[in-house]
Amino acid sequence: VQLQASGGGSVQPGGSLRLSCAASGVSLGDNAIGWFRQRPGREREALACISSVDGTTYVADSVKGRFTISRDNAKNTMYLQMNSLEPEDTAVYYCWRSGTWGQGTLVTVSS
């Protein structure tokens, strides 16, 4: 079971990135999935999740209106579209699927 996150990098404030997380050895299917991040010196925090019960989406207030979580079951991949990025969004981003964590991808927002 592996989750491979990609798409991180450096971007200027106001820019956009799309993170991808490809699952292997396990189906994303209708499982709960989510994106988290860990900013320097802070605890890991939840950003956006999709419920396995009814498919509803949770988005943290800190990123609401800027970040969007989605999944493509045919590609067994989940995504996090991040717009209007701010320096405070600099962090290592992790994907998650019902107890399994991806390895993290670094996003740096700086001018």
PyRosetta script that sets phi, psi and omega in degrees:
from pyrosetta import init, pose_from_sequence

init()
pose = pose_from_sequence("VQLQASGGGSVQPGGSLRLSCAASGVSLGDNAIGWFRQRPGREREALACISSVDGTTYVADSVKGRFTISRDNAKNTMYLQMNSLEPEDTAVYYCWRSGTWGQGTLVTVSS")
pose.set_psi(1, 122.9)
pose.set_omega(1, -177.2)
pose.set_phi(2, -145.5)
pose.set_psi(2, 139.7)
pose.set_omega(2, 172.0)
pose.set_phi(3, -118.1)
pose.set_psi(3, 121.8)
pose.set_omega(3, -176.6)
pose.set_phi(4, -111.2)
pose.set_psi(4, 107.2)
pose.set_omega(4, 179.8)
pose.set_phi(5, -89.2)
pose.set_psi(5, 145.3)
pose.set_omega(5, 177.9)
pose.set_phi(6, -152.2)
pose.set_psi(6, 170.9)
pose.set_omega(6, 175.9)
pose.set_phi(7, 104.7)
pose.set_psi(7, -5.1)
pose.set_omega(7, 178.0)
pose.set_phi(8, -71.2)
pose.set_psi(8, 170.5)
pose.set_omega(8, 179.5)
pose.set_phi(9, 161.9)
pose.set_psi(9, -164.9)
pose.set_omega(9, 179.9)
pose.set_phi(10, -103.9)
pose.set_psi(10, 138.0)
pose.set_omega(10, -178.8)
pose.set_phi(11, -146.8)
pose.set_psi(11, 152.8)
pose.set_omega(11, 177.8)
pose.set_phi(12, -81.5)
pose.set_psi(12, 155.9)
pose.set_omega(12, 176.0)
pose.set_phi(13, -54.5)
pose.set_psi(13, 138.4)
pose.set_omega(13, -176.5)
pose.set_phi(14, 90.6)
pose.set_psi(14, -9.9)
pose.set_omega(14, -179.2)
pose.set_phi(15, -81.5)
pose.set_psi(15, -179.2)
pose.set_omega(15, -177.5)
pose.set_phi(16, -130.8)
pose.set_psi(16, 152.5)
pose.set_omega(16, 171.7)
pose.set_phi(17, -143.8)
pose.set_psi(17, 152.1)
pose.set_omega(17, 171.3)
pose.set_phi(18, -121.4)
pose.set_psi(18, 119.4)
pose.set_omega(18, 176.5)
pose.set_phi(19, -90.0)
pose.set_psi(19, 142.8)
pose.set_omega(19, 176.1)
pose.set_phi(20, -121.3)
pose.set_psi(20, 153.0)
pose.set_omega(20, 176.8)
pose.set_phi(21, -142.7)
pose.set_psi(21, 106.4)
pose.set_omega(21, -178.5)
pose.set_phi(22, -93.3)
pose.set_psi(22, 131.4)
pose.set_omega(22, 179.8)
pose.set_phi(23, -98.1)
pose.set_psi(23, 139.1)
pose.set_omega(23, 174.8)
pose.set_phi(24, -135.0)
pose.set_psi(24, 142.4)
pose.set_omega(24, -179.1)
pose.set_phi(25, 80.1)
pose.set_psi(25, -0.5)
pose.set_omega(25, 179.8)
pose.set_phi(26, -157.0)
pose.set_psi(26, 148.1)
pose.set_omega(26, 178.8)
pose.set_phi(27, -95.0)
pose.set_psi(27, 133.9)
pose.set_omega(27, 173.0)
pose.set_phi(28, -65.0)
pose.set_psi(28, -41.9)
pose.set_omega(28, 175.5)
pose.set_phi(29, 40.9)
pose.set_psi(29, -128.2)
pose.set_omega(29, -179.7)
pose.set_phi(30, -104.4)
pose.set_psi(30, 21.5)
pose.set_omega(30, 178.5)
pose.set_phi(31, -74.4)
pose.set_psi(31, 157.7)
pose.set_omega(31, 172.9)
pose.set_phi(32, -65.0)
pose.set_psi(32, 135.3)
pose.set_omega(32, 178.3)
pose.set_phi(33, -134.0)
pose.set_psi(33, 159.9)
pose.set_omega(33, -179.5)
pose.set_phi(34, -167.1)
pose.set_psi(34, 166.8)
pose.set_omega(34, 174.0)
pose.set_phi(35, -121.2)
pose.set_psi(35, 138.4)
pose.set_omega(35, 178.8)
pose.set_phi(36, -130.8)
pose.set_psi(36, 167.5)
pose.set_omega(36, 173.5)
pose.set_phi(37, -147.1)
pose.set_psi(37, 158.3)
pose.set_omega(37, 175.3)
pose.set_phi(38, -130.4)
pose.set_psi(38, 109.7)
pose.set_omega(38, 177.7)
pose.set_phi(39, -82.2)
pose.set_psi(39, 156.2)
pose.set_omega(39, -178.8)
pose.set_phi(40, -53.6)
pose.set_psi(40, 126.1)
pose.set_omega(40, 176.7)
pose.set_phi(41, 77.4)
pose.set_psi(41, 6.8)
pose.set_omega(41, -177.5)
pose.set_phi(42, -123.3)
pose.set_psi(42, 165.9)
pose.set_omega(42, 177.2)
pose.set_phi(43, -78.6)
pose.set_psi(43, 159.5)
pose.set_omega(43, 176.1)
pose.set_phi(44, -65.0)
pose.set_psi(44, 138.1)
pose.set_omega(44, -177.8)
pose.set_phi(45, -129.2)
pose.set_psi(45, 147.7)
pose.set_omega(45, 177.1)
pose.set_phi(46, -79.3)
pose.set_psi(46, 137.3)
pose.set_omega(46, 179.2)
pose.set_phi(47, -108.6)
pose.set_psi(47, -49.9)
pose.set_omega(47, -175.7)
pose.set_phi(48, -157.8)
pose.set_psi(48, 137.7)
pose.set_omega(48, -178.3)
pose.set_phi(49, -141.5)
pose.set_psi(49, 154.3)
pose.set_omega(49, 173.2)
pose.set_phi(50, -119.0)
pose.set_psi(50, 126.0)
pose.set_omega(50, -177.0)
pose.set_phi(51, -71.0)
pose.set_psi(51, 144.6)
pose.set_omega(51, 174.9)
pose.set_phi(52, -83.1)
pose.set_psi(52, -14.4)
pose.set_omega(52, -175.5)
pose.set_phi(53, -79.3)
pose.set_psi(53, -52.2)
pose.set_omega(53, -175.6)
pose.set_phi(54, -135.0)
pose.set_psi(54, 8.0)
pose.set_omega(54, 176.5)
pose.set_phi(55, 76.9)
pose.set_psi(55, 8.1)
pose.set_omega(55, 179.5)
pose.set_phi(56, -70.5)
pose.set_psi(56, 154.5)
pose.set_omega(56, -175.6)
pose.set_phi(57, -111.0)
pose.set_psi(57, 135.0)
pose.set_omega(57, 172.9)
pose.set_phi(58, -110.4)
pose.set_psi(58, 134.8)
pose.set_omega(58, 175.9)
pose.set_phi(59, -132.0)
pose.set_psi(59, 130.1)
pose.set_omega(59, 179.7)
pose.set_phi(60, -63.5)
pose.set_psi(60, 146.0)
pose.set_omega(60, -179.2)
pose.set_phi(61, -58.0)
pose.set_psi(61, -33.5)
pose.set_omega(61, -175.9)
pose.set_phi(62, -66.2)
pose.set_psi(62, -19.4)
pose.set_omega(62, -178.2)
pose.set_phi(63, -126.2)
pose.set_psi(63, 2.7)
pose.set_omega(63, -178.5)
pose.set_phi(64, -60.2)
pose.set_psi(64, 134.9)
pose.set_omega(64, -178.6)
pose.set_phi(65, 87.0)
pose.set_psi(65, -11.9)
pose.set_omega(65, 179.9)
pose.set_phi(66, -116.9)
pose.set_psi(66, -34.9)
pose.set_omega(66, -177.3)
pose.set_phi(67, -110.5)
pose.set_psi(67, 142.9)
pose.set_omega(67, 178.9)
pose.set_phi(68, -134.8)
pose.set_psi(68, 129.3)
pose.set_omega(68, 176.7)
pose.set_phi(69, -98.5)
pose.set_psi(69, 143.5)
pose.set_omega(69, 177.0)
pose.set_phi(70, -152.6)
pose.set_psi(70, 168.8)
pose.set_omega(70, 178.7)
pose.set_phi(71, -140.4)
pose.set_psi(71, 151.7)
pose.set_omega(71, 173.0)
pose.set_phi(72, -127.4)
pose.set_psi(72, 98.4)
pose.set_omega(72, -176.3)
pose.set_phi(73, -64.7)
pose.set_psi(73, -30.2)
pose.set_omega(73, 179.4)
pose.set_phi(74, -64.7)
pose.set_psi(74, -33.7)
pose.set_omega(74, 178.8)
pose.set_phi(75, -96.7)
pose.set_psi(75, -2.6)
pose.set_omega(75, -178.4)
pose.set_phi(76, 53.7)
pose.set_psi(76, 43.4)
pose.set_omega(76, -173.8)
pose.set_phi(77, -135.4)
pose.set_psi(77, 143.3)
pose.set_omega(77, 174.2)
pose.set_phi(78, -116.2)
pose.set_psi(78, 158.4)
pose.set_omega(78, -174.2)
pose.set_phi(79, -135.8)
pose.set_psi(79, 155.7)
pose.set_omega(79, 169.0)
pose.set_phi(80, -133.2)
pose.set_psi(80, 108.3)
pose.set_omega(80, 176.1)
pose.set_phi(81, -86.6)
pose.set_psi(81, 123.8)
pose.set_omega(81, -177.0)
pose.set_phi(82, -120.3)
pose.set_psi(82, 118.7)
pose.set_omega(82, 179.8)
pose.set_phi(83, -117.5)
pose.set_psi(83, 164.3)
pose.set_omega(83, 177.6)
pose.set_phi(84, 49.2)
pose.set_psi(84, 48.4)
pose.set_omega(84, -176.2)
pose.set_phi(85, -65.5)
pose.set_psi(85, 145.3)
pose.set_omega(85, -178.1)
pose.set_phi(86, -122.3)
pose.set_psi(86, 156.8)
pose.set_omega(86, 177.8)
pose.set_phi(87, -54.1)
pose.set_psi(87, -30.4)
pose.set_omega(87, 179.8)
pose.set_phi(88, -69.5)
pose.set_psi(88, -11.7)
pose.set_omega(88, 176.8)
pose.set_phi(89, -83.0)
pose.set_psi(89, -4.6)
pose.set_omega(89, 177.3)
pose.set_phi(90, -61.2)
pose.set_psi(90, 123.3)
pose.set_omega(90, -173.6)
pose.set_phi(91, -175.9)
pose.set_psi(91, 170.4)
pose.set_omega(91, 166.2)
pose.set_phi(92, -92.6)
pose.set_psi(92, 127.1)
pose.set_omega(92, -176.6)
pose.set_phi(93, -103.8)
pose.set_psi(93, 135.8)
pose.set_omega(93, -177.3)
pose.set_phi(94, -123.7)
pose.set_psi(94, 139.5)
pose.set_omega(94, 170.2)
pose.set_phi(95, -97.9)
pose.set_psi(95, 158.7)
pose.set_omega(95, -174.0)
pose.set_phi(96, -147.7)
pose.set_psi(96, 141.4)
pose.set_omega(96, 176.7)
pose.set_phi(97, -142.1)
pose.set_psi(97, 105.4)
pose.set_omega(97, 174.8)
pose.set_phi(98, 39.9)
pose.set_psi(98, 55.3)
pose.set_omega(98, 174.5)
pose.set_phi(99, 98.5)
pose.set_psi(99, -7.0)
pose.set_omega(99, 179.0)
pose.set_phi(100, -109.2)
pose.set_psi(100, 133.3)
pose.set_omega(100, -178.8)
pose.set_phi(101, -107.7)
pose.set_psi(101, 143.4)
pose.set_omega(101, 169.1)
pose.set_phi(102, -78.9)
pose.set_psi(102, 176.6)
pose.set_omega(102, -172.1)
pose.set_phi(103, -85.0)
pose.set_psi(103, -10.5)
pose.set_omega(103, 178.9)
pose.set_phi(104, 94.9)
pose.set_psi(104, 143.7)
pose.set_omega(104, 176.0)
pose.set_phi(105, -136.6)
pose.set_psi(105, 135.1)
pose.set_omega(105, -173.9)
pose.set_phi(106, -85.7)
pose.set_psi(106, 131.4)
pose.set_omega(106, 173.5)
pose.set_phi(107, -118.1)
pose.set_psi(107, 125.9)
pose.set_omega(107, 178.4)
pose.set_phi(108, -121.2)
pose.set_psi(108, 123.8)
pose.set_omega(108, 179.4)
pose.set_phi(109, -113.5)
pose.set_psi(109, 112.5)
pose.set_omega(109, -174.8)
pose.set_phi(110, -157.7)
pose.set_psi(110, 147.2)
pose.set_omega(110, 175.5)
pose.set_phi(111, -93.1)
pose.dump_pdb("model.pdb")
